[in-house]
């Protein structure tokens, strides 16, 4: 009986008018399984015996090998095909696209990882699962994907990430330069503002024309606003550069301290504060205090015109133990869905500046702190109903 390759078996079946469905019914397997067999993706002694005994078609011993090589030779992505059937893995095929990325150091790492995956597979099957590893050569930043496949084979795909890494590093440098510029500008602005404020006070005390004093008050008010903006920008720049020191934090305690402070600031308003006890997360205590301060300040500010202002801290039970989620809720003015994209943008104010004072930096700072903790922030809000800000931190 003549031994056939996989393409030859397909041709032979076609010439005889034998369909994949007929083969499947003869073998008692699905048509898709027969299709995978004829594509060289699966081995099956049952199909081989039916082809041999019923249809007088036999497969050559190297049919799968030839099919693998033929398939992978036509892939343009940098790759290497390995035989992992023996103790020492060997390269069956390596395309030209992969050659420029590989040096002795990378080859050693690839072989080491394949040996590890072989041991792992002997304990628990991991066929078709993709494992990724970053590797760095003198010229390239690579993302290397490993996959054990049928018939004691392993395939390694190589992706060049050099351009992405260089682009990211360039952006990081530009951001650092921008933050340094921001810090420098803020520092340089303080001195002239201090002088203007000082001279304004002198003029105010010396002048007796009551018509002039309202204009001086406007100057003083805007100097105060400018100083607050500079302080907020300086804090944002500091937070961006700060390293974080992780510890367990009681969010409830911080929340209550901030509520007590802002209740005194807004002493003419009767706020109702409720909270869940002992909400704890892991984070940097100084940054989390700034985050909660901004959110509580907003909750008090935007609900102060409500007849019965309510501020609430709550905990959401998570379906995963990897995250802890809490929220701060108010029944203030809220905002519409059209304004959602602008919430975390710096200097953007969603409400009347005369009615609700601020610099527009607070939520930008909150977002930056959340990002530094690899956490997540989102919100729900409706005009005249209120806003709920959710924060989810890794455990």
C-alpha positions in Angstrom: 0.0 0.0 0.0 1.5 3.4 -1.0 2.3 5.8 1.8 0.8 9.2 1.4 1.4 12.7 2.7 -1.5 14.7 4.1 -2.0 16.8 0.9 -1.9 13.5 -1.1 -4.6 12.0 1.2 -6.8 15.0 0.6 -6.4 14.7 -3.1 -7.0 10.9 -3.0 -10.3 11.4 -1.1 -11.4 14.1 -3.5 -10.6 11.9 -6.5 -12.7 9.1 -5.1 -15.5 11.4 -4.1 -15.2 10.5 -0.4 -16.3 13.4 1.8 -15.1 14.3 5.2 -18.6 13.6 6.5 -18.3 10.0 5.2 -15.0 9.5 6.9 -16.4 11.0 10.1 -19.4 8.6 10.1 -17.2 5.6 9.4 -15.0 6.6 12.4 -17.7 7.7 14.7 -16.1 11.1 15.2 -17.2 14.7 14.2 -16.6 16.2 10.8 -14.5 19.0 12.5 -12.2 16.4 14.0 -11.6 14.8 10.6 -11.0 18.3 9.2 -8.3 18.9 11.9 -6.8 15.5 11.2 -6.5 16.3 7.5 -5.0 19.7 8.3 -2.3 17.9 10.3 -3.6 19.5 13.6 -4.6 16.2 15.3 -3.5 12.6 15.2 -6.0 9.8 15.4 -5.3 6.0 15.2 -9.0 5.4 14.7 -9.1 7.6 11.5 -5.8 6.1 10.3 -7.2 2.6 10.7 -10.4 3.4 8.8 -8.6 5.1 6.0 -6.2 2.1 5.7 -8.8 -0.7 6.1 -11.9 0.7 4.5 -10.5 3.1 1.9 -7.1 1.6 1.4 -5.3 4.8 2.0 -2.3 4.9 4.3 -0.3 7.9 5.7 3.4 8.1 5.6 5.4 8.3 8.9 6.6 11.8 8.1 3.3 13.1 6.9 2.7 15.3 10.0 6.3 16.5 10.0 6.0 17.6 6.4 2.7 19.2 7.0 4.0 21.2 10.0 7.0 22.4 8.1 5.0 23.3 5.0 2.5 25.3 7.2 5.1 27.2 9.2 7.3 28.0 6.2 4.5 30.2 4.8 4.1 32.3 8.0 5.9 35.7 7.7 6.0 36.4 11.4 9.4 35.6 13.0 9.2 32.1 14.4 11.0 28.9 15.4 9.6 25.4 15.4 11.0 22.9 17.9 10.9 19.1 18.4 10.5 18.5 22.1 10.0 14.7 22.0 13.5 14.0 23.5 15.3 15.3 26.6 17.1 17.8 24.5 14.9 20.0 22.3 16.0 20.6 18.7 15.1 23.2 16.1 13.1 21.8 13.2 12.7 25.1 11.4 13.6 28.7 11.8 12.4 31.3 9.3 14.6 34.1 8.1 12.5 36.8 9.8 13.6 35.5 13.2 17.3 35.4 12.6 18.1 39.1 13.1 16.6 39.1 16.6 18.4 36.0 18.0 21.8 35.9 19.7 23.3 33.3 22.0 21.8 34.9 25.1 18.3 34.9 23.7 18.6 31.3 22.4 19.7 30.1 25.8 16.6 31.7 27.4 14.3 30.2 24.8 15.7 26.7 25.3 15.4 27.2 29.1 11.8 28.2 28.9 10.9 25.4 26.6 12.5 22.9 29.0 10.5 24.4 31.8 7.2 24.2 29.8 8.0 20.5 29.1 8.3 19.8 32.8 5.1 21.8 33.5 3.2 19.9 30.8 4.3 16.5 32.3 2.6 17.6 35.5 -0.5 19.3 34.0 -1.4 19.5 30.3 -0.8 23.0 28.9 -1.0 22.3 25.2 -2.1 25.2 23.1 -1.7 27.7 26.0 0.4 30.7 25.1 3.1 31.9 27.5 4.8 35.3 26.9 8.2 36.5 28.0 10.0 39.8 27.4 13.6 39.7 26.3 16.1 42.4 25.6 19.1 42.2 23.3 21.7 44.8 22.6 19.5 46.1 19.8 15.9 44.9 20.4 13.1 44.7 22.9 11.3 41.5 22.2 8.0 39.9 23.2 8.5 36.1 22.8 5.4 33.8 22.8 5.8 30.1 23.6 3.2 27.4 22.8 3.4 23.6 23.1 1.4 21.9 20.4 0.4 18.4 19.3 3.0 15.8 18.3 5.7 16.9 20.7 6.2 20.2 19.0 6.7 23.7 20.3 6.4 26.9 18.4 8.0 30.2 19.4 6.8 33.5 17.9 8.9 36.7 18.2 7.5 40.2 18.2 9.7 43.3 17.9 8.6 45.8 20.5 11.6 48.1 20.1 9.6 50.9 18.5 6.9 50.8 21.2 9.5 50.9 24.0 11.4 53.7 22.5 8.2 55.7 21.9 7.1 55.1 25.5 10.5 56.2 26.8 10.4 59.3 24.7 6.9 60.2 26.0 8.2 59.6 29.6 11.1 62.0 29.0 8.7 64.6 27.6 6.4 64.2 30.5 9.3 64.6 33.0 10.4 67.8 31.1 6.9 69.1 31.2 6.5 68.5 34.9 9.9 70.1 35.5 8.8 73.1 33.5 5.5 73.2 35.5 7.4 73.2 38.8 9.8 75.9 37.6 6.9 78.2 36.3 5.0 77.7 39.6 8.1 78.7 41.6 8.8 81.7 39.4 5.2 83.0 39.7 5.1 82.9 43.5 7.5 85.9 44.0 5.7 88.4 41.8 2.4 87.3 43.2 3.7 87.8 46.7 4.9 91.3 45.8 1.6 92.3 44.1 -0.3 91.0 47.2 2.0 92.9 49.5 1.7 96.2 47.6 -2.1 95.7 47.3 -2.4 95.5 51.1 -0.3 98.7 51.5 -2.4 100.6 49.0 -5.6 99.3 50.6 -4.6 100.5 54.0 -3.4 103.9 52.8 -6.1 104.8 50.3 -9.3 106.5 51.5 -11.2 106.6 48.3 -14.0 104.0 48.8 -14.6 103.8 45.1 -11.1 102.2 44.6 -11.3 99.6 47.3 -13.7 97.2 45.5 -11.2 97.0 42.6 -8.4 96.3 45.1 -10.6 93.5 46.6 -11.0 92.0 43.1 -7.2 92.0 42.7 -6.7 90.4 46.2 -9.4 87.7 45.4 -7.7 86.8 42.1 -4.3 86.7 43.7 -5.7 84.2 46.3 -7.2 82.1 43.4 -3.9 82.2 41.5 -2.0 81.1 44.6 -4.4 78.2 45.0 -3.9 77.2 41.4 -0.1 77.3 41.8 -0.3 75.2 45.0 -2.5 72.6 43.2 -0.2 72.4 40.2 2.8 72.0 42.4 1.0 69.2 44.3 0.1 67.5 41.0 3.7 67.7 39.9 4.9 66.3 43.2 2.5 63.4 43.1 3.5 62.5 39.6 7.1 62.2 40.7 6.5 60.6 44.1 7.3 57.0 44.9 4.7 55.2 46.8 5.0 53.4 50.2 2.3 50.7 50.5 0.7 50.0 53.8 -2.8 49.1 55.1 -5.0 52.2 55.3 -8.3 52.7 57.1 -10.4 54.7 54.6 -13.2 55.2 57.0 -11.0 57.1 59.6 -9.6 59.4 56.9 -13.1 60.0 55.5 -14.5 60.9 59.0 -11.6 63.3 59.6 -12.1 65.1 56.3 -15.9 65.3 56.9 -15.3 66.9 60.3 -13.0 69.5 58.8 -15.4 70.4 55.9 -18.4 70.5 58.2 -16.6 73.2 60.1 -15.7 75.0 56.9 -19.4 74.9 55.9 -20.7 75.5 59.4 -24.0 77.0 58.1 -25.0 73.8 56.4 -26.5 70.7 58.2 -24.9 67.8 56.4 -25.9 64.2 57.1 -22.9 61.9 57.0 -23.1 58.1 56.9 -20.4 55.5 56.4 -19.5 51.8 56.5 -17.1 50.9 59.3 -13.5 49.8 58.9 -13.1 50.0 55.1 -9.4 49.1 54.5 -7.3 49.2 51.4 -3.5 49.0 50.6 -1.9 52.2 49.4 0.3 55.2 50.2 -1.2 56.9 53.2 -0.2 60.5 52.2 -1.5 60.1 48.6 -4.8 58.4 49.8 -5.4 61.3 52.2 -5.1 63.7 49.3 -7.4 61.6 47.2 -10.1 61.4 49.8 -9.7 65.1 50.7 -10.4 66.0 47.1 -13.5 63.7 46.9 -14.9 64.7 50.2 -14.3 68.4 49.5 -16.2 68.0 46.2 -19.1 66.1 47.9 -19.5 68.9 50.4 -19.1 71.7 47.9 -21.5 70.4 45.3 -24.3 69.4 47.8 -24.2 72.5 50.0 -27.2 74.1 48.2 -29.3 71.0 48.7 -31.9 71.4 51.5 -30.9 68.0 53.0 -27.3 67.4 51.9 -26.1 63.8 52.3 -22.6 62.4 52.1 -22.0 58.7 52.2 -18.9 56.4 52.3 -19.8 52.8 51.3 -18.1 49.5 50.6 -18.9 47.2 47.7 -18.5 43.5 48.2 -16.4 42.3 45.3 -16.7 39.0 43.4 -12.9 38.7 43.4 -10.5 38.8 46.4 -8.0 40.7 44.3 -9.9 44.0 44.5 -11.5 46.2 47.2 -14.0 48.7 46.0 -15.5 51.6 48.0 -17.5 54.7 47.0 -18.2 58.3 48.1 -21.7 59.5 47.3 -23.5 62.9 47.5 -26.9 64.2 46.5 -25.5 67.4 45.0 -25.8 69.1 41.6 -24.3 66.2 39.6 -23.5 66.5 35.9 -24.8 65.2 32.6 -23.5 62.3 30.4 -22.4 64.9 27.8 -19.8 66.2 30.3 -18.4 62.8 31.4 -15.3 63.0 29.1 -14.2 66.3 30.8 -14.4 65.2 34.4 -10.7 64.4 34.9 -9.3 67.0 32.5 -7.2 69.7 34.2 -8.6 73.3 34.4 -12.0 72.1 33.2 -14.9 73.4 35.3 -18.3 71.7 34.8 -20.2 74.3 37.0 -20.4 78.0 37.7 -17.1 79.2 39.1 -18.7 81.9 41.1 -21.1 79.4 42.8 -18.6 76.6 43.2 -15.0 77.8 43.7 -12.1 75.7 42.6 -9.1 75.4 40.2 -10.2 72.4 38.2 -7.1 70.4 39.3 -8.6 68.3 42.1 -10.0 65.4 40.0 -6.9 65.4 37.8 -4.9 64.9 41.0 -7.2 62.1 42.1 -6.9 60.3 38.7 -3.1 60.6 38.9 -3.1 59.0 42.4 -5.4 56.2 41.3 -3.0 55.5 38.3 0.0 55.3 40.6 -1.7 52.6 42.6 -2.8 50.6 39.5 -6.3 51.2 40.8 -9.5 52.1 38.9 -11.9 55.1 39.3 -15.3 55.6 37.7 -18.5 57.4 38.5 -22.3 57.7 38.2 -23.9 61.1 38.1 -27.2 62.8 37.1 -28.0 66.5 37.2 -29.7 67.6 40.4 -29.6 64.0 41.7 -25.9 63.7 42.8 -22.7 61.9 42.1 -21.2 58.6 43.2 -17.4 58.1 42.7 -16.2 54.5 42.8 -12.6 53.4 43.6 -11.3 49.9 43.2 -7.8 49.1 44.7 -5.8 45.9 44.3 -5.5 43.9 47.5 
